[in-house]
């Protein structure tokens, strides 16, 4: 932004847009699976991508019924997220560190480290 002169509202808007962009970047490689979206930091904060639309309208349903259904829905989403986190991100992280260990051990054997 350099020397830009922004009002408080303009600065706040710009920072919120930057935050949304950063929190929407994938944490892992994006696989070409139909209907899946890559894990992002926003999944950790709000349980979904920031750029996606919120869930639909609940008009005509009792508040208690909606709360129970919503709780079950959010519980399934949270479990799905943690399963993907463990299966994709943590597995990739483990493989990355295994690769680093091989490089370091190989360098030590050759005396180049």
ABEGO torsion letter per residue (X at the ends): XEABBBBAAAAAAAAAAAAAAAAABBABBBBBBBGBBBBBAAAAAAGBBAABBBBBBABGBBAAAAAAAAAAAAAAAAAAAAAAAAAAAAAAAAAAAAAAAAAAAAAAAAGAX
